[in-house]
Amino acid sequence: MQQINNLNETWLQSEVLALQGKFKEAAQNYIKNQMLDKAINLYTQLKKFSEANELIRKHGKNRNGEGPLLDPQILIK
């Protein structure tokens, strides 16, 4: 139960940082707490595709285990 509370608290802290416009800090907090998908989602919603791709290059892989996943033309639609 404590682990779930910590996860919820971490998520909430990251959401508050994002609402305050501290996007980089929010993304770093998500990554620190193994929520890479949330950090990538944050940047893609802001249409900051280069930052999202950079996170993927540093912290994640696509399904083939290779480089960037995001194509701005697909995500804009």
C-alpha positions, 0 to 999 in steps of 0.5 A: 500500500505504501508503494501505491501511495508513493506512486500517486504522490510522485505522479501528483508532484509531476502533474503540479510541476507541469501545470506550473510550466516546469515541463523539464522538471516534471519530465525528469521527475517522471523518468526518475520514478520509472514513468517514461511514458508519462514524460513522453506524453507530456512533451508530445502534448506540448508538440515538443517532438524533439524533446520527446525523441531525446527522452526515447534516445536516452531512456527507452527503445521502440518495439524493434529496440532501435532509435526514435519512435516519434514522427511528428506528422503522425502525432499531429493528426 
